[in-house]
Amino acid sequence: MIPLTEFLSRDPLIQAAVAVCAERAIGACLVGGAVRDLLQSRPIHDWDLVVERDAISLARATADRLGAAFYPLDEERDTGRVVAYDADGSRTFIDFALRRGSDWRTDLEARDLTVNAMALRLGNDAELFDPFNGRPDLEARLLRVVTEHSFRDDHVRMMRAVRLAGELGFQIEPQTAALIRRDAALLANVSVERARDELARLLALPDAVTGVRQMDDLELLAQILPEVTALKSVEQPRPHHWPAFEHTLLVLGALERNIAIAVGQDAILSYVPAPAFVWGDVTRTLADFREPLAAHLTRPLGDERPALVSLKLAALLHDCAKPQTHTVDEDGHTHFYGHEDAGAPVAAERVRALRFNKAEVERVRVIVANHMRPQQLADADSGVTRRAAYRYFRDTREAGLDVLLLALADHIATHGPDVQPDRWARRIEAASKLLAEYWTRLAKDVAPTLLVSGDDLMAELGLPPGKRIGELLEVIREAQAAGEVGTRGEAIMLARRLV
């Protein structure tokens, strides 16, 4: 590993900050995740500096020296931010914060985990200050609280511990886990936005299902997604292999493998015991659409979080209405009729309550409402016709792509080791046809510009204004999308036949 002093001397941003502090004779330390990541030789895009005084003034001076942007984050607490842009457009943040307490140890003691409670004193010789033995925990890949009241001081730290465990590949040590369980109910008092941000960062990880399982084990999941943990009371009949809660987590696991295949990453292991041919079929089906699918899943929704976060949220909530729609018929068979329709508004309301943006709320609603449609199309006698593809994407738009990935995962996590080749073949073929229809014809124009207007129909056919005109226009639009009409005359002729 490169010595810390040598690494820091190579970074022009930190050198500028060090120089500004030195010119004003103000002591400064690099703290938190930046020190942790330096010790692990991980890339760093967020630098946190703690200074003895004048934090905002130092941030402004550093920004001026670098020709970077400056923002006062918290004037009352004397915290400022420098935002520097690289040539490729990526951003690096340098935050300056006033030291808490009278010395460096007091400041570090107020932090969450020992691996985040190390400081690097900046100056001619950078010196590591590690009063809580964070470096041994770092080497052992353990997350440990600094004090037993750490989670009571800031409740969102419990979620952050789970997210960091997944992000770093670390384990939460047993006593820290026990403290999370002790304080889990306090999560209800956290700012909704902070809880949302931690949940979103967890779901953005390739193997988020491990973190979701850990959140449940630590009694945090019920505080954030109570509709998911409510599924623990729901048993499911064959062909399901697992109760509703376990099924939901297995759907997320299978979906994450589908996503990894779709974006061209090394496929993570799925926790679903399914036949090998299943993953081979998924790989072959998605191979031709890898680039546009990757762009779709990583594109931000509402200029914030990548679309895959909303997809994973929908996966967790796709069966949320099964407790309400559970029925048993006269033969003793269990059903969940209409759970997708009943679940869509419930899922949307949960996502809205977590303060996700409008685009994310709508994406989750559409995915949950339509997650059974690919199965229905696959089982239809006519299969996936051009008209059926048009109707599907007319109703789902871009979300239809997410629905396809979720529907395949749902089938895998329903049948598990008993996936039947013939039934699976129909589903994978339907997904393939829908993807092909979307990317070859419908992506640019799911609703093609009509060849005729309502006024045209009324003039040509002698019809009065009313609902019937709208119905005829929609039939013409479907026929256009299916390639059955291509001119104004053909559209008028179709309408004439219908009338």
C-alpha angles and dihedrals in degrees: 000000000000111000111259094239091053093047093050092047088059095055112086093196095057091040089057091050092047091049093051092049092047093050089056095041092238119149115235138183133194105227146176127011094359091063091044092051093045090056089051095044090239121153114264128211098159121059119188118199124186115200135188094238146341096040097164092045091051092049092051092048092048091050090051091051092050096040087239134138122271130204130178102228099185118000093184091057093035098242125150137175135217117202116198123185124214124216090263092054096255118138132230120196125208112189121195116201133177114251114257112228131002098294142023095261092057090052093050093046089063091060127099112240132020092239087058094044098075124106134200112211107222123222138081091325115030108218126194114231111197111164095160099048096250093153095061088049089049091053091047090047092235131144112214130170118246093223133005091247093054094106092045090054092055117008097196088067087081091064091042090057091055092046093048091049089058095040095049100030090241133142125237105235115239100252091049090049089052090052090052091053089048092053101031094111089060089071087082087071096056122110105268092228093055092049090048092051093052092046091049093049089050093049091049090064116099092238100038092145090074090056093046090053090050091049088055093047090052091047093245100112094070089057093055106028107020091164089065097050089045086070089073088085093055120094118194130212127226136322080044114087097193140041116263098266096049089042089055093053091046089051089055090049093050091044091054090054089049090050092049089052091045095053095041097248125141101280111248118224113269119226090217113100097224131151116274093241089067094066092041090056092047091051093050093045095050097039095087092050100041098115098048092040091052090050091048095050096045097043111107118248110224089357092290127078126016116264092245089071091061090045092054091047089053090050090055092047101036094104097033093123096054093100090056097042097044111128136164119212127217090270091056095254118145120229138179099196114184095003090141093056093043092045098051097074092040092053092045092051092051092050090046090050089055088056098244111159126268094259091054093047091051093046092054091046093052094045094051093044092052104033092110096050099085089055091050092049091048092053096044115111091233094048120204107340123179088254092051091049090051092051092047095052092037087063099037105028111184090348087070088077090056090047091056093053091046094046092054090049091047092054092048093048091047099052100027111171091002098064104148114225095221096049091042091049090058091051096047090046092051091050091049093050093047092050091048092049091049099048097039100042119356107043094082097039119015088166106039120210106268121250090219137028132225089256089055092054094048092049097044098041101030093238125156122235114273149097092309091068092056091049092052092049091053091051089051091049090052091048090051091051090048091051092243096122128030108165138053090248093053090049092052091047091052091050091048091054092049092050 
